[in-house]
Amino acid sequence: MGPLVASQIAWGRIGSRGQGRAVSFASEDEASRFTRRLLRHRSSAPKRIDVAYREVSF
């Protein structure tokens, strides 16, 4: 088995501890597909919950 690729996602309200999730994948393509799908879902937030998400990198 080759090296695993990890994707880590965190969310929550400003000022709170928030939540997070780390997912491991067998390939970079799988991790990229997962991340794109998640970001596409988050981009529809204004239509669903009337609040937009902001992408933040650490």
All heavy atoms as a GROMACS GRO file, in nm:
protein
  457
    1MET      N    1   0.084  -0.117   0.000
    1MET     CA    2   0.000   0.000   0.000
    1MET      C    3   0.089   0.124   0.000
    1MET      O    4   0.185   0.132   0.075
    1MET     CB    5  -0.091  -0.002   0.123
    1MET     CG    6  -0.179   0.120   0.131
    1MET     SD    7  -0.287   0.111   0.275
    1MET     CE    8  -0.442   0.123   0.193
    2GLY      N    9   0.055   0.224  -0.081
    2GLY     CA   10   0.132   0.348  -0.090
    2GLY      C   11   0.099   0.443   0.024
    2GLY      O   12   0.020   0.412   0.113
    3PRO      N   13   0.159   0.558   0.020
    3PRO     CA   14   0.134   0.657   0.126
    3PRO      C   15  -0.010   0.709   0.119
    3PRO      O   16  -0.070   0.720   0.013
    3PRO     CB   17   0.232   0.769   0.095
    3PRO     CG   18   0.267   0.753  -0.049
    3PRO     CD   19   0.252   0.606  -0.079
    4LEU      N   20  -0.065   0.738   0.235
    4LEU     CA   21  -0.201   0.791   0.243
    4LEU      C   22  -0.198   0.942   0.232
    4LEU      O   23  -0.103   1.008   0.272
    4LEU     CB   24  -0.267   0.751   0.375
    4LEU     CG   25  -0.294   0.603   0.395
    4LEU    CD1   26  -0.352   0.579   0.534
    4LEU    CD2   27  -0.389   0.550   0.290
    5VAL      N   28  -0.305   0.997   0.177
    5VAL     CA   29  -0.323   1.141   0.165
    5VAL      C   30  -0.436   1.180   0.258
    5VAL      O   31  -0.540   1.115   0.261
    5VAL     CB   32  -0.358   1.181   0.020
    5VAL    CG1   33  -0.379   1.330   0.008
    5VAL    CG2   34  -0.250   1.133  -0.076
    6ALA      N   35  -0.417   1.286   0.336
    6ALA     CA   36  -0.519   1.327   0.432
    6ALA      C   37  -0.578   1.461   0.393
    6ALA      O   38  -0.511   1.548   0.340
    6ALA     CB   39  -0.460   1.338   0.572
    7SER      N   40  -0.707   1.476   0.418
    7SER     CA   41  -0.778   1.602   0.399
    7SER      C   42  -0.841   1.636   0.533
    7SER      O   43  -0.912   1.555   0.591
    7SER     CB   44  -0.884   1.585   0.291
    7SER     OG   45  -0.954   1.706   0.272
    8GLN      N   46  -0.814   1.756   0.583
    8GLN     CA   47  -0.866   1.797   0.713
    8GLN      C   48  -0.958   1.916   0.693
    8GLN      O   49  -0.922   2.014   0.629
    8GLN     CB   50  -0.752   1.834   0.807
    8GLN     CG   51  -0.797   1.861   0.946
    8GLN     CD   52  -0.680   1.877   1.042
    8GLN    OE1   53  -0.565   1.872   1.003
    8GLN    NE2   54  -0.711   1.896   1.166
    9ILE      N   55  -1.078   1.907   0.751
    9ILE     CA   56  -1.180   2.010   0.736
    9ILE      C   57  -1.222   2.055   0.876
    9ILE      O   58  -1.239   1.973   0.965
    9ILE     CB   59  -1.304   1.956   0.661
    9ILE    CG1   60  -1.264   1.902   0.524
    9ILE    CG2   61  -1.409   2.064   0.644
    9ILE    CD1   62  -1.252   1.756   0.521
   10ALA      N   63  -1.239   2.186   0.894
   10ALA     CA   64  -1.286   2.239   1.022
   10ALA      C   65  -1.396   2.342   0.994
   10ALA      O   66  -1.393   2.411   0.893
   10ALA     CB   67  -1.171   2.305   1.097
   11TRP      N   68  -1.494   2.350   1.084
   11TRP     CA   69  -1.602   2.446   1.068
   11TRP      C   70  -1.658   2.482   1.204
   11TRP      O   71  -1.635   2.413   1.302
   11TRP     CB   72  -1.712   2.389   0.978
   11TRP     CG   73  -1.778   2.267   1.033
   11TRP    CD1   74  -1.891   2.263   1.111
   11TRP    CD2   75  -1.736   2.131   1.019
   11TRP    NE1   76  -1.922   2.133   1.145
   11TRP    CE2   77  -1.828   2.050   1.089
   11TRP    CE3   78  -1.632   2.069   0.953
   11TRP    CZ2   79  -1.817   1.912   1.095
   11TRP    CZ3   80  -1.621   1.932   0.960
   11TRP    CH2   81  -1.713   1.855   1.030
   12GLY      N   82  -1.730   2.591   1.209
   12GLY     CA   83  -1.792   2.634   1.334
   12GLY      C   84  -1.815   2.784   1.332
   12GLY      O   85  -1.775   2.854   1.240
   13ARG      N   86  -1.878   2.832   1.435
   13ARG     CA   87  -1.904   2.976   1.446
   13ARG      C   88  -1.778   3.047   1.494
   13ARG      O   89  -1.698   2.990   1.568
   13ARG     CB   90  -2.016   3.002   1.546
   13ARG     CG   91  -2.150   2.957   1.495
   13ARG     CD   92  -2.256   2.988   1.599
   13ARG     NE   93  -2.385   2.956   1.543
   13ARG     CZ   94  -2.477   3.048   1.518
   13ARG    NH1   95  -2.457   3.173   1.548
   13ARG    NH2   96  -2.591   3.013   1.464
   14ILE      N   97  -1.766   3.171   1.456
   14ILE     CA   98  -1.654   3.253   1.500
   14ILE      C   99  -1.659   3.264   1.651
   14ILE      O  100  -1.763   3.291   1.709
   14ILE     CB  101  -1.658   3.392   1.435
   14ILE    CG1  102  -1.639   3.378   1.285
   14ILE    CG2  103  -1.554   3.484   1.496
   14ILE    CD1  104  -1.660   3.506   1.208
   15GLY      N  105  -1.546   3.242   1.716
   15GLY     CA  106  -1.538   3.252   1.861
   15GLY      C  107  -1.566   3.121   1.934
   15GLY      O  108  -1.547   3.112   2.054
   16SER      N  109  -1.611   3.020   1.863
   16SER     CA  110  -1.636   2.891   1.928
   16SER      C  111  -1.526   2.792   1.890
   16SER      O  112  -1.447   2.817   1.799
   16SER     CB  113  -1.772   2.835   1.886
   16SER     OG  114  -1.769   2.792   1.752
   17ARG      N  115  -1.522   2.683   1.961
   17ARG     CA  116  -1.420   2.581   1.936
   17ARG      C  117  -1.439   2.517   1.799
   17ARG      O  118  -1.344   2.481   1.732
   17ARG     CB  119  -1.427   2.476   2.046
   17ARG     CG  120  -1.322   2.371   2.031
   17ARG     CD  121  -1.316   2.283   2.154
   17ARG     NE  122  -1.229   2.171   2.125
   17ARG     CZ  123  -1.246   2.051   2.170
   17ARG    NH1  124  -1.347   2.025   2.249
   17ARG    NH2  125  -1.164   1.954   2.140
   18GLY      N  126  -1.561   2.499   1.757
   18GLY     CA  127  -1.590   2.442   1.627
   18GLY      C  128  -1.577   2.290   1.625
   18GLY      O  129  -1.558   2.226   1.728
   19GLN      N  130  -1.585   2.236   1.507
   19GLN     CA  131  -1.577   2.092   1.485
   19GLN      C  132  -1.477   2.067   1.375
   19GLN      O  133  -1.440   2.157   1.301
   19GLN     CB  134  -1.712   2.038   1.443
   19GLN     CG  135  -1.822   2.058   1.545
   19GLN     CD  136  -1.955   2.007   1.493
   19GLN    OE1  137  -1.962   1.899   1.436
   19GLN    NE2  138  -2.058   2.086   1.511
   20GLY      N  139  -1.438   1.943   1.360
   20GLY     CA  140  -1.345   1.910   1.254
   20GLY      C  141  -1.357   1.766   1.212
   20GLY      O  142  -1.421   1.684   1.279
   21ARG      N  143  -1.296   1.737   1.098
   21ARG     CA  144  -1.299   1.602   1.045
   21ARG      C  145  -1.172   1.582   0.963
   21ARG      O  146  -1.132   1.669   0.886
   21ARG     CB  147  -1.421   1.586   0.955
   21ARG     CG  148  -1.434   1.453   0.890
   21ARG     CD  149  -1.561   1.447   0.808
   21ARG     NE  150  -1.571   1.322   0.738
   21ARG     CZ  151  -1.658   1.296   0.644
   21ARG    NH1  152  -1.745   1.388   0.609
   21ARG    NH2  153  -1.660   1.179   0.585
   22ALA      N  154  -1.108   1.469   0.981
   22ALA     CA  155  -0.991   1.433   0.902
   22ALA      C  156  -1.023   1.303   0.829
   22ALA      O  157  -1.074   1.208   0.890
   22ALA     CB  158  -0.870   1.416   0.989
   23VAL      N  159  -0.998   1.300   0.700
   23VAL     CA  160  -1.028   1.184   0.617
   23VAL      C  161  -0.902   1.145   0.542
   23VAL      O  162  -0.833   1.231   0.486
   23VAL     CB  163  -1.141   1.216   0.517
   23VAL    CG1  164  -1.181   1.093   0.441
   23VAL    CG2  165  -1.261   1.276   0.588
   24SER      N  166  -0.871   1.016   0.540
   24SER     CA  167  -0.754   0.966   0.469
   24SER      C  168  -0.796   0.901   0.338
   24SER      O  169  -0.902   0.837   0.331
   24SER     CB  170  -0.680   0.862   0.554
   24SER     OG  171  -0.633   0.921   0.671
   25PHE      N  172  -0.713   0.916   0.236
   25PHE     CA  173  -0.742   0.862   0.104
   25PHE      C  174  -0.620   0.788   0.051
   25PHE      O  175  -0.507   0.818   0.088
   25PHE     CB  176  -0.778   0.974   0.006
   25PHE     CG  177  -0.900   1.051   0.048
   25PHE    CD1  178  -0.888   1.167   0.123
   25PHE    CD2  179  -1.026   1.006   0.015
   25PHE    CE1  180  -0.998   1.238   0.162
   25PHE    CE2  181  -1.139   1.076   0.055
   25PHE     CZ  182  -1.125   1.192   0.128
   26ALA      N  183  -0.644   0.695  -0.037
   26ALA     CA  184  -0.536   0.616  -0.096
   26ALA      C  185  -0.461   0.694  -0.203
   26ALA      O  186  -0.346   0.663  -0.232
   26ALA     CB  187  -0.591   0.487  -0.154
   27SER      N  188  -0.527   0.794  -0.263
   27SER     CA  189  -0.461   0.870  -0.369
   27SER      C  190  -0.495   1.018  -0.358
   27SER      O  191  -0.595   1.056  -0.298
   27SER     CB  192  -0.503   0.818  -0.507
   27SER     OG  193  -0.635   0.856  -0.536
   28GLU      N  194  -0.412   1.098  -0.421
   28GLU     CA  195  -0.435   1.242  -0.423
   28GLU      C  196  -0.561   1.276  -0.502
   28GLU      O  197  -0.630   1.372  -0.469
   28GLU     CB  198  -0.314   1.311  -0.485
   28GLU     CG  199  -0.286   1.445  -0.423
   28GLU     CD  200  -0.154   1.502  -0.469
   28GLU    OE1  201  -0.052   1.435  -0.455
   28GLU    OE2  202  -0.158   1.616  -0.519
   29ASP      N  203  -0.590   1.198  -0.605
   29ASP     CA  204  -0.712   1.222  -0.685
   29ASP      C  205  -0.838   1.206  -0.600
   29ASP      O  206  -0.931   1.286  -0.611
   29ASP     CB  207  -0.718   1.126  -0.804
   29ASP     CG  208  -0.620   1.162  -0.912
   29ASP    OD1  209  -0.576   1.279  -0.917
   29ASP    OD2  210  -0.585   1.071  -0.991
   30GLU      N  211  -0.842   1.102  -0.517
   30GLU     CA  212  -0.958   1.082  -0.430
   30GLU      C  213  -0.974   1.196  -0.332
   30GLU      O  214  -1.085   1.245  -0.310
   30GLU     CB  215  -0.944   0.951  -0.353
   30GLU     CG  216  -0.960   0.826  -0.434
   30GLU     CD  217  -0.942   0.703  -0.349
   30GLU    OE1  218  -1.008   0.696  -0.242
   30GLU    OE2  219  -0.863   0.616  -0.386
   31ALA      N  220  -0.863   1.241  -0.273
   31ALA     CA  221  -0.868   1.352  -0.177
   31ALA      C  222  -0.914   1.479  -0.246
   31ALA      O  223  -0.995   1.555  -0.192
   31ALA     CB  224  -0.730   1.373  -0.115
   32SER      N  225  -0.866   1.504  -0.366
   32SER     CA  226  -0.905   1.622  -0.441
   32SER      C  227  -1.053   1.619  -0.476
   32SER      O  228  -1.123   1.720  -0.463
   32SER     CB  229  -0.820   1.631  -0.569
   32SER     OG  230  -0.854   1.742  -0.643
   33ARG      N  231  -1.103   1.503  -0.518
   33ARG     CA  232  -1.245   1.488  -0.551
   33ARG      C  233  -1.332   1.515  -0.428
   33ARG      O  234  -1.432   1.585  -0.436
   33ARG     CB  235  -1.269   1.346  -0.603
   33ARG     CG  236  -1.362   1.338  -0.717
   33ARG     CD  237  -1.382   1.198  -0.774
   33ARG     NE  238  -1.312   1.089  -0.714
   33ARG     CZ  239  -1.210   1.025  -0.768
   33ARG    NH1  240  -1.164   1.060  -0.885
   33ARG    NH2  241  -1.152   0.924  -0.707
   34PHE      N  242  -1.293   1.459  -0.313
   34PHE     CA  243  -1.367   1.480  -0.189
   34PHE      C  244  -1.370   1.628  -0.153
   34PHE      O  245  -1.475   1.683  -0.119
   34PHE     CB  246  -1.301   1.400  -0.077
   34PHE     CG  247  -1.356   1.430   0.060
   34PHE    CD1  248  -1.476   1.373   0.102
   34PHE    CD2  249  -1.289   1.514   0.145
   34PHE    CE1  250  -1.527   1.400   0.227
   34PHE    CE2  251  -1.339   1.542   0.272
   34PHE     CZ  252  -1.459   1.485   0.312
   35THR      N  253  -1.255   1.695  -0.159
   35THR     CA  254  -1.246   1.836  -0.122
   35THR      C  255  -1.328   1.923  -0.216
   35THR      O  256  -1.400   2.013  -0.171
   35THR     CB  257  -1.099   1.881  -0.119
   35THR    OG1  258  -1.027   1.794  -0.030
   35THR    CG2  259  -1.086   2.024  -0.073
   36ARG      N  260  -1.319   1.897  -0.346
   36ARG     CA  261  -1.400   1.976  -0.442
   36ARG      C  262  -1.549   1.958  -0.417
   36ARG      O  263  -1.624   2.055  -0.420
   36ARG     CB  264  -1.365   1.934  -0.586
   36ARG     CG  265  -1.241   1.998  -0.640
   36ARG     CD  266  -1.232   1.984  -0.791
   36ARG     NE  267  -1.254   1.847  -0.836
   36ARG     CZ  268  -1.158   1.757  -0.855
   36ARG    NH1  269  -1.033   1.789  -0.830
   36ARG    NH2  270  -1.186   1.637  -0.898
   37ARG      N  271  -1.591   1.835  -0.390
   37ARG     CA  272  -1.733   1.809  -0.365
   37ARG      C  273  -1.780   1.883  -0.239
   37ARG      O  274  -1.886   1.944  -0.237
   37ARG     CB  275  -1.757   1.659  -0.352
   37ARG     CG  276  -1.904   1.624  -0.342
   37ARG     CD  277  -1.927   1.476  -0.332
   37ARG     NE  278  -1.876   1.430  -0.204
   37ARG     CZ  279  -1.815   1.315  -0.183
   37ARG    NH1  280  -1.797   1.231  -0.282
   37ARG    NH2  281  -1.772   1.282  -0.064
   38LEU      N  282  -1.698   1.879  -0.135
   38LEU     CA  283  -1.732   1.947  -0.011
   38LEU      C  284  -1.739   2.099  -0.031
   38LEU      O  285  -1.834   2.164   0.013
   38LEU     CB  286  -1.630   1.915   0.098
   38LEU     CG  287  -1.659   1.977   0.233
   38LEU    CD1  288  -1.778   1.907   0.298
   38LEU    CD2  289  -1.538   1.971   0.321
   39LEU      N  290  -1.643   2.157  -0.101
   39LEU     CA  291  -1.644   2.301  -0.126
   39LEU      C  292  -1.761   2.342  -0.214
   39LEU      O  293  -1.819   2.448  -0.195
   39LEU     CB  294  -1.511   2.346  -0.188
   39LEU     CG  295  -1.390   2.338  -0.095
   39LEU    CD1  296  -1.263   2.372  -0.171
   39LEU    CD2  297  -1.407   2.429   0.025
   40ARG      N  298  -1.798   2.258  -0.310
   40ARG     CA  299  -1.914   2.287  -0.394
   40ARG      C  300  -2.041   2.290  -0.310
   40ARG      O  301  -2.126   2.378  -0.325
   40ARG     CB  302  -1.925   2.184  -0.507
   40ARG     CG  303  -2.033   2.217  -0.608
   40ARG     CD  304  -2.032   2.126  -0.729
   40ARG     NE  305  -2.027   1.985  -0.697
   40ARG     CZ  306  -1.925   1.904  -0.726
   40ARG    NH1  307  -1.819   1.951  -0.787
   40ARG    NH2  308  -1.928   1.777  -0.694
   41HIS      N  309  -2.054   2.196  -0.216
   41HIS     CA  310  -2.170   2.193  -0.127
   41HIS      C  311  -2.171   2.318  -0.038
   41HIS      O  312  -2.275   2.381  -0.020
   41HIS     CB  313  -2.168   2.067  -0.041
   41HIS     CG  314  -2.278   2.062   0.059
   41HIS    ND1  315  -2.409   2.041   0.024
   41HIS    CD2  316  -2.276   2.078   0.193
   41HIS    CE1  317  -2.484   2.043   0.133
   41HIS    NE2  318  -2.405   2.065   0.237
   42ARG      N  319  -2.056   2.356   0.017
   42ARG     CA  320  -2.048   2.473   0.104
   42ARG      C  321  -2.078   2.601   0.027
   42ARG      O  322  -2.130   2.696   0.083
   42ARG     CB  323  -1.910   2.484   0.169
   42ARG     CG  324  -1.878   2.372   0.263
   42ARG     CD  325  -1.962   2.383   0.386
   42ARG     NE  326  -1.924   2.280   0.482
   42ARG     CZ  327  -2.010   2.206   0.550
   42ARG    NH1  328  -2.138   2.223   0.533
   42ARG    NH2  329  -1.969   2.117   0.635
   43SER      N  330  -2.048   2.605  -0.102
   43SER     CA  331  -2.072   2.726  -0.181
   43SER      C  332  -2.221   2.753  -0.200
   43SER      O  333  -2.261   2.865  -0.231
   43SER     CB  334  -2.002   2.718  -0.317
   43SER     OG  335  -2.065   2.624  -0.400
   44SER      N  336  -2.306   2.652  -0.179
   44SER     CA  337  -2.450   2.671  -0.192
   44SER      C  338  -2.514   2.714  -0.060
   44SER      O  339  -2.636   2.728  -0.053
   44SER     CB  340  -2.517   2.543  -0.243
   44SER     OG  341  -2.513   2.443  -0.144
   45ALA      N  342  -2.435   2.739   0.043
   45ALA     CA  343  -2.488   2.775   0.175
   45ALA      C  344  -2.578   2.898   0.173
   45ALA      O  345  -2.682   2.899   0.240
   45ALA     CB  346  -2.375   2.794   0.275
   46PRO      N  347  -2.543   3.006   0.100
   46PRO     CA  348  -2.633   3.123   0.102
   46PRO      C  349  -2.776   3.089   0.058
   46PRO      O  350  -2.871   3.144   0.111
   46PRO     CB  351  -2.566   3.220   0.006
   46PRO     CG  352  -2.422   3.184   0.010
   46PRO     CD  353  -2.421   3.033   0.027
   47LYS      N  354  -2.790   2.997  -0.036
   47LYS     CA  355  -2.925   2.958  -0.080
   47LYS      C  356  -2.995   2.873   0.026
   47LYS      O  357  -3.116   2.881   0.041
   47LYS     CB  358  -2.916   2.878  -0.210
   47LYS     CG  359  -2.874   2.960  -0.330
   47LYS     CD  360  -2.874   2.877  -0.454
   47LYS     CE  361  -2.739   2.810  -0.467
   47LYS     NZ  362  -2.720   2.733  -0.587
   48ARG      N  363  -2.918   2.792   0.100
   48ARG     CA  364  -2.977   2.699   0.197
   48ARG      C  365  -2.999   2.762   0.333
   48ARG      O  366  -3.104   2.745   0.394
   48ARG     CB  367  -2.889   2.574   0.213
   48ARG     CG  368  -2.882   2.490   0.087
   48ARG     CD  369  -2.795   2.367   0.105
   48ARG     NE  370  -2.654   2.404   0.120
   48ARG     CZ  371  -2.581   2.390   0.230
   48ARG    NH1  372  -2.634   2.337   0.337
   48ARG    NH2  373  -2.455   2.427   0.234
   49ILE      N  374  -2.897   2.834   0.385
   49ILE     CA  375  -2.905   2.884   0.523
   49ILE      C  376  -2.887   3.035   0.532
   49ILE      O  377  -2.878   3.091   0.640
   49ILE     CB  378  -2.803   2.814   0.615
   49ILE    CG1  379  -2.660   2.837   0.566
   49ILE    CG2  380  -2.833   2.666   0.626
   49ILE    CD1  381  -2.552   2.780   0.657
   50ASP      N  382  -2.877   3.100   0.417
   50ASP     CA  383  -2.868   3.246   0.408
   50ASP      C  384  -2.740   3.303   0.472
   50ASP      O  385  -2.737   3.417   0.515
   50ASP     CB  386  -2.991   3.312   0.470
   50ASP     CG  387  -3.012   3.452   0.416
   50ASP    OD1  388  -2.974   3.477   0.300
   50ASP    OD2  389  -3.066   3.537   0.489
   51VAL      N  390  -2.636   3.220   0.482
   51VAL     CA  391  -2.506   3.263   0.535
   51VAL      C  392  -2.398   3.196   0.452
   51VAL      O  393  -2.404   3.076   0.428
   51VAL     CB  394  -2.489   3.222   0.683
   51VAL    CG1  395  -2.351   3.259   0.734
   51VAL    CG2  396  -2.596   3.286   0.770
   52ALA      N  397  -2.301   3.272   0.410
   52ALA     CA  398  -2.193   3.216   0.330
   52ALA      C  399  -2.078   3.166   0.416
   52ALA      O  400  -2.052   3.219   0.523
   52ALA     CB  401  -2.139   3.322   0.234
   53TYR      N  402  -2.014   3.058   0.373
   53TYR     CA  403  -1.894   3.010   0.439
   53TYR      C  404  -1.774   3.085   0.383
   53TYR      O  405  -1.776   3.131   0.269
   53TYR     CB  406  -1.874   2.861   0.409
   53TYR     CG  407  -1.961   2.770   0.490
   53TYR    CD1  408  -2.089   2.737   0.448
   53TYR    CD2  409  -1.917   2.716   0.608
   53TYR    CE1  410  -2.170   2.653   0.521
   53TYR    CE2  411  -1.995   2.631   0.684
   53TYR     CZ  412  -2.122   2.600   0.639
   53TYR     OH  413  -2.202   2.518   0.713
   54ARG      N  414  -1.669   3.098   0.462
   54ARG     CA  415  -1.544   3.157   0.416
   54ARG      C  416  -1.437   3.051   0.420
   54ARG      O  417  -1.424   2.978   0.519
   54ARG     CB  418  -1.502   3.273   0.505
   54ARG     CG  419  -1.590   3.394   0.492
   54ARG     CD  420  -1.537   3.508   0.572
   54ARG     NE  421  -1.515   3.464   0.711
   54ARG     CZ  422  -1.446   3.532   0.800
   54ARG    NH1  423  -1.390   3.645   0.766
   54ARG    NH2  424  -1.432   3.488   0.923
   55GLU      N  425  -1.359   3.041   0.314
   55GLU     CA  426  -1.248   2.945   0.310
   55GLU      C  427  -1.129   3.007   0.382
   55GLU      O  428  -1.090   3.120   0.354
   55GLU     CB  429  -1.213   2.913   0.166
   55GLU     CG  430  -1.109   2.806   0.153
   55GLU     CD  431  -1.082   2.770   0.009
   55GLU    OE1  432  -1.170   2.795  -0.076
   55GLU    OE2  433  -0.975   2.718  -0.016
   56VAL      N  434  -1.073   2.933   0.476
   56VAL     CA  435  -0.960   2.980   0.555
   56VAL      C  436  -0.852   2.874   0.553
   56VAL      O  437  -0.880   2.756   0.570
   56VAL     CB  438  -1.002   3.007   0.701
   56VAL    CG1  439  -0.883   3.054   0.783
   56VAL    CG2  440  -1.114   3.108   0.706
   57SER      N  441  -0.728   2.914   0.531
   57SER     CA  442  -0.616   2.821   0.533
   57SER      C  443  -0.530   2.850   0.655
   57SER      O  444  -0.516   2.964   0.696
   57SER     CB  445  -0.531   2.836   0.407
   57SER     OG  446  -0.607   2.807   0.294
   58PHE      N  447  -0.471   2.746   0.710
   58PHE     CA  448  -0.382   2.762   0.824
   58PHE      C  449  -0.240   2.730   0.786
   58PHE      O  450  -0.211   2.653   0.707
   58PHE     CB  451  -0.425   2.670   0.939
   58PHE     CG  452  -0.556   2.710   0.997
   58PHE    CD1  453  -0.674   2.651   0.957
   58PHE    CD2  454  -0.562   2.809   1.094
   58PHE    CE1  455  -0.794   2.687   1.012
   58PHE    CE2  456  -0.683   2.847   1.148
   58PHE     CZ  457  -0.799   2.785   1.107
   0.00000   0.00000   0.00000
